């Protein structure tokens, strides 16, 4: 792992905390110091890069790669696959009872309402069956609503990579059209690693006719005290295809785009972007 990225991110987080305390005297309410005995989680990061024709080509040497954490909205990928394969949703059609979102917009905006509806229709037993078929992390959906957002379901970056490799090579036990529909919903704007962090996106790179990106971000809080940020996806350049996983965890003020920024840095270093 590039120590510089984690070191800089840690300093930014510490600076934010110090700034907040310096502003305490101007607040219209008492500033309450956090419990001194509770240490904020340290910033940890994992990045994995896999060439679909040549194997793994980049890995940060971090224990974070094996550590299971909440998948947050990256779970929208297997969730959408289960919804399509189970005939609960259809690509291009709004899901009754979930507002105006279609599959594409639900993936783009990580619509909690849309995916909660899929979870309700699937039920815990079918949901767990799909997760076991996908070999998705601990496959634990027992914590009820939003089990993928800081709940019982957890997955490590290593496990995410294995799942995504099967997804992008169409090796998952669902119909191929479902996988094609989800991939289509994950396409990003030309020249951006992720396009829904504001108008300019994150991870900008010169747009090329032979390069396309499909990606999903995720952001959640685990155990009430640790922020989890994800960025996962596939980059296709000409005839070559690369799958990447970026995961950054740390204190609650960890920037939401931390994993996307980390991924962009590593992908540039690997000459993929």
C-alpha positions as CSV (number, residue, x, y, z in Angstrom):
1,X,0.0,0.0,0.0
2,X,1.3,3.5,-0.7
3,X,2.0,4.8,2.7
4,X,1.8,8.4,1.4
5,X,-1.9,8.1,0.6
6,X,-2.9,6.7,4.0
7,X,-0.5,9.2,5.8
8,X,-2.0,12.2,4.0
9,X,-5.5,11.0,4.6
10,X,-4.8,10.4,8.3
11,X,-3.4,14.0,8.6
12,X,-6.5,15.4,6.9
13,X,-8.7,13.6,9.4
14,X,-6.7,14.8,12.3
15,X,-6.7,18.3,11.0
16,X,-10.5,18.2,10.7
17,X,-10.8,17.0,14.4
18,X,-8.4,19.8,15.6
19,X,-10.3,22.4,13.6
20,X,-13.6,21.3,15.1
21,X,-12.2,21.7,18.6
22,X,-10.8,25.1,17.8
23,X,-14.2,26.2,16.7
24,X,-15.8,24.9,19.9
25,X,-15.7,28.3,21.6
26,X,-17.9,29.9,18.9
27,X,-20.6,27.2,19.1
28,X,-24.0,28.2,20.5
29,X,-24.0,25.0,22.5
30,X,-21.5,23.2,24.8
31,X,-18.7,21.3,23.0
32,X,-18.6,17.8,24.4
33,X,-15.2,16.1,24.3
34,X,-15.3,12.5,23.1
35,X,-14.5,9.8,25.7
36,X,-10.7,9.9,26.1
37,X,-10.7,6.1,26.5
38,X,-12.3,5.5,23.2
39,X,-9.7,5.7,20.4
40,X,-10.9,6.6,17.0
41,X,-10.3,3.9,14.3
42,X,-7.1,4.4,12.4
43,X,-7.2,4.8,8.6
44,X,-6.7,1.5,6.8
45,X,-6.8,1.0,3.1
46,X,-6.7,-1.9,0.6
47,X,-6.4,-1.8,-3.2
48,X,-6.6,-4.8,-5.5
49,X,-6.2,-4.8,-9.3
50,X,-6.8,-7.9,-11.5
51,X,-6.1,-8.2,-15.2
52,X,-8.7,-10.6,-16.5
53,X,-6.2,-12.1,-19.0
54,X,-3.1,-12.1,-16.9
55,X,-4.1,-12.3,-13.2
56,X,-3.5,-10.1,-10.2
57,X,-1.1,-7.2,-11.0
58,X,-1.4,-4.9,-8.0
59,X,-2.1,-5.5,-4.3
60,X,-1.5,-3.2,-1.3
61,X,0.3,-5.2,1.5
62,X,-2.4,-4.5,4.1
63,X,-4.3,-6.7,6.6
64,X,-7.3,-4.6,5.5
65,X,-7.6,-6.7,2.4
66,X,-8.7,-9.7,4.5
67,X,-10.8,-7.9,7.0
68,X,-14.6,-8.2,6.6
69,X,-16.5,-4.9,6.7
70,X,-20.0,-3.8,5.7
71,X,-20.4,-3.7,1.9
72,X,-22.6,-0.6,1.9
73,X,-24.0,0.3,-1.5
74,X,-21.6,-2.0,-3.3
75,X,-24.1,-4.7,-2.3
76,X,-26.5,-3.1,-4.8
77,X,-24.6,-5.3,-7.4
78,X,-25.6,-8.7,-6.0
79,X,-28.9,-7.4,-4.8
80,X,-29.8,-6.2,-8.3
81,X,-28.8,-9.5,-9.7
82,X,-31.0,-11.4,-7.2
83,X,-33.9,-9.0,-8.0
84,X,-33.6,-9.6,-11.7
85,X,-33.0,-13.3,-11.5
86,X,-35.9,-13.7,-9.1
87,X,-38.2,-11.7,-11.5
88,X,-38.8,-9.0,-8.9
89,X,-37.5,-6.2,-11.1
90,X,-37.1,-5.6,-14.8
91,X,-34.4,-3.4,-16.3
92,X,-35.8,-0.1,-17.6
93,X,-39.1,-0.3,-15.6
94,X,-39.8,1.5,-12.3
95,X,-40.3,-0.9,-9.4
96,X,-43.9,-0.6,-8.1
97,X,-43.8,0.8,-4.5
98,X,-40.3,2.2,-4.8
99,X,-40.9,5.6,-6.1
100,X,-39.8,6.5,-9.7
101,X,-36.5,4.7,-9.7
102,X,-35.6,2.2,-12.5
103,X,-32.8,-0.2,-12.0
104,X,-30.3,2.2,-13.7
105,X,-31.2,5.2,-11.5
106,X,-31.4,3.0,-8.4
107,X,-27.8,1.9,-9.1
108,X,-26.6,5.4,-9.9
109,X,-28.1,7.0,-6.7
110,X,-27.8,3.9,-4.4
111,X,-31.6,4.1,-3.7
112,X,-32.2,2.6,-0.3
113,X,-35.9,2.5,-0.9
114,X,-35.5,0.5,-4.1
115,X,-33.2,-2.1,-2.7
116,X,-35.2,-2.4,0.6
117,X,-38.2,-3.2,-1.6
118,X,-36.2,-6.0,-3.3
119,X,-35.1,-7.3,0.1
120,X,-38.7,-7.4,1.3
121,X,-39.9,-9.2,-1.8
122,X,-37.1,-11.7,-1.7
123,X,-37.4,-12.4,2.0
124,X,-34.5,-13.5,4.3
125,X,-34.4,-17.1,3.2
126,X,-34.2,-16.4,-0.6
127,X,-31.8,-13.5,0.1
128,X,-29.4,-15.8,2.0
129,X,-29.7,-18.5,-0.7
130,X,-28.5,-16.0,-3.3
131,X,-25.7,-14.8,-1.1
132,X,-24.5,-18.4,-0.6
133,X,-24.7,-19.1,-4.3
134,X,-22.6,-16.0,-4.9
135,X,-20.2,-16.9,-2.1
136,X,-20.7,-13.3,-0.9
137,X,-18.8,-12.6,2.3
138,X,-20.4,-14.1,5.4
139,X,-23.8,-14.3,3.6
140,X,-25.5,-13.1,6.8
141,X,-28.7,-11.2,6.1
142,X,-30.2,-11.7,9.6
143,X,-30.1,-8.2,10.9
144,X,-33.2,-7.1,9.0
145,X,-33.7,-3.9,7.0
146,X,-30.5,-2.4,5.7
147,X,-28.4,-5.5,6.7
148,X,-25.9,-4.3,4.1
149,X,-25.5,-0.8,5.6
150,X,-23.6,-1.5,8.8
151,X,-25.7,-4.5,9.6
152,X,-24.9,-8.3,9.7
153,X,-23.7,-8.7,6.2
154,X,-19.9,-8.3,5.8
155,X,-17.4,-8.9,3.1
156,X,-13.6,-8.4,2.7
157,X,-11.9,-6.7,-0.2
158,X,-10.4,-10.1,-1.2
159,X,-13.9,-11.6,-1.3
160,X,-15.2,-8.6,-3.2
161,X,-12.6,-9.3,-5.9
162,X,-13.5,-12.9,-6.2
163,X,-17.2,-12.0,-6.5
164,X,-16.5,-9.3,-9.1
165,X,-14.3,-11.5,-11.2
166,X,-17.2,-14.0,-11.5
167,X,-19.6,-11.2,-12.2
168,X,-17.6,-9.5,-15.0
169,X,-16.8,-12.9,-16.5
170,X,-20.5,-14.0,-16.4
171,X,-19.7,-16.9,-14.1
172,X,-22.3,-16.3,-11.4
173,X,-25.3,-18.7,-11.1
174,X,-27.9,-16.2,-12.5
175,X,-29.1,-15.6,-16.1
176,X,-26.6,-13.8,-18.3
177,X,-29.2,-11.1,-19.2
178,X,-29.3,-10.1,-15.5
179,X,-25.6,-9.7,-15.4
180,X,-25.6,-7.6,-18.6
181,X,-28.4,-5.4,-17.3
182,X,-26.5,-4.7,-14.0
183,X,-23.3,-3.9,-15.9
184,X,-25.2,-1.5,-18.1
185,X,-26.5,0.3,-15.0
186,X,-23.0,0.7,-13.6
187,X,-21.5,2.6,-16.6
188,X,-19.8,5.8,-15.7
189,X,-19.5,9.1,-17.8
190,X,-16.6,9.2,-20.2
191,X,-13.4,10.3,-18.4
192,X,-14.5,9.7,-14.8
193,X,-13.9,6.8,-12.4
194,X,-17.2,7.6,-10.7
195,X,-19.6,10.2,-11.9
196,X,-22.1,10.9,-9.1
197,X,-19.8,12.8,-6.7
198,X,-21.0,16.1,-8.2
199,X,-20.8,17.4,-11.7
200,X,-17.1,16.7,-12.4
201,X,-16.9,13.3,-10.7
202,X,-13.8,11.8,-9.0
203,X,-10.8,10.2,-10.7
204,X,-10.9,12.3,-13.9
205,X,-8.8,11.1,-16.8
206,X,-8.6,11.9,-20.5
207,X,-11.6,10.4,-22.2
208,X,-10.6,7.8,-24.8
209,X,-12.8,6.0,-27.3
210,X,-11.3,2.6,-26.4
211,X,-11.8,3.0,-22.6
212,X,-14.9,2.5,-20.5
213,X,-15.6,2.3,-16.8
214,X,-18.3,0.5,-14.9
215,X,-18.1,1.1,-11.2
216,X,-20.0,1.3,-7.8
217,X,-19.2,3.3,-4.7
218,X,-20.4,2.6,-1.2
219,X,-20.3,4.6,2.1
220,X,-21.6,3.5,5.5
221,X,-20.8,3.5,9.3
222,X,-20.0,0.2,11.0
223,X,-20.6,-0.4,14.7
224,X,-21.6,3.3,15.1
225,X,-18.0,4.4,15.1
226,X,-16.1,3.4,12.0
227,X,-16.6,4.8,8.5
228,X,-16.3,2.4,5.6
229,X,-15.7,3.6,2.0
230,X,-15.7,1.4,-1.1
231,X,-15.0,1.9,-4.8
232,X,-15.2,-1.2,-7.0
233,X,-15.5,-1.8,-10.7
234,X,-14.1,-2.7,-14.1
235,X,-12.0,-0.7,-16.6
236,X,-11.9,-1.9,-20.2
237,X,-9.2,-0.5,-22.5
238,X,-9.2,-2.0,-26.0
239,X,-9.1,-5.7,-25.6
240,X,-7.9,-5.6,-22.0
241,X,-10.2,-5.7,-18.9
242,X,-9.2,-4.8,-15.4
243,X,-11.2,-5.4,-12.2
244,X,-10.4,-3.3,-9.2
245,X,-11.4,-3.1,-5.5
246,X,-10.6,-0.1,-3.3
247,X,-11.6,0.0,0.4
248,X,-10.7,2.6,3.0
249,X,-11.9,2.6,6.6
250,X,-11.3,5.0,9.5
251,X,-12.9,7.6,11.8
252,X,-16.4,9.0,11.1
253,X,-15.1,12.1,9.3
254,X,-13.3,10.0,6.7
255,X,-14.1,11.7,3.3
256,X,-16.9,9.9,1.4
257,X,-14.7,9.9,-1.7
258,X,-11.7,8.4,0.0
259,X,-11.9,5.0,-1.7
260,X,-12.5,6.6,-5.2
261,X,-9.5,8.9,-4.7
262,X,-7.3,6.0,-3.6
263,X,-8.4,3.9,-6.5
264,X,-7.7,6.7,-9.0
265,X,-4.2,7.1,-7.6
266,X,-3.4,3.4,-7.8
267,X,-4.9,3.0,-11.3
268,X,-2.8,5.8,-12.6
269,X,0.3,4.3,-11.0
270,X,-0.5,1.0,-12.7
271,X,-1.0,2.9,-16.1
272,X,-4.6,1.7,-16.3
273,X,-6.0,5.2,-16.3
